[in-house]
Amino acid sequence: LPVHWNGQQSRSTLPANQIGLRTRGELVVKDASVSEVVEAIRPWYSGWILLRGERLAQQPTTGVFRLSDPVAAVRAVADAQGARVERITPWVLVISAR
């Protein structure tokens, strides 16, 4: 279960055919929204990931993302959408449309 910054746990609402975690430390998604993919990456990042823009958040994403490098995974999600990632501090990433 993902654990959020406030200690709460939550279950993903994604259908099993849209998202999966392989034992090799990869996140595999098919037609999941950017917001759902970011939520799946969050537990592997030791800071905050902020997603700006409802339109960007709802864009469908498909790909394989390495969870051993969550910053690179977030950048890959953003690149696939033509978005940008700003690292505000070592603990804050902001994803927004270009």
Secondary structure as GFF3:
##gff-version 3
##sequence-region A 1 98
A	DSSP	beta_strand	19	22	.	.	.	ID=ss1
A	DSSP	beta_strand	26	33	.	.	.	ID=ss2
A	DSSP	alpha_helix	34	41	.	.	.	ID=ss3
A	DSSP	three_ten_helix	42	44	.	.	.	ID=ss4
A	DSSP	beta_strand	48	51	.	.	.	ID=ss5
A	DSSP	alpha_helix	54	58	.	.	.	ID=ss6
A	DSSP	beta_strand	60	66	.	.	.	ID=ss7
A	DSSP	alpha_helix	70	80	.	.	.	ID=ss8
A	DSSP	beta_strand	83	89	.	.	.	ID=ss9
A	DSSP	beta_strand	92	97	.	.	.	ID=ss10
###
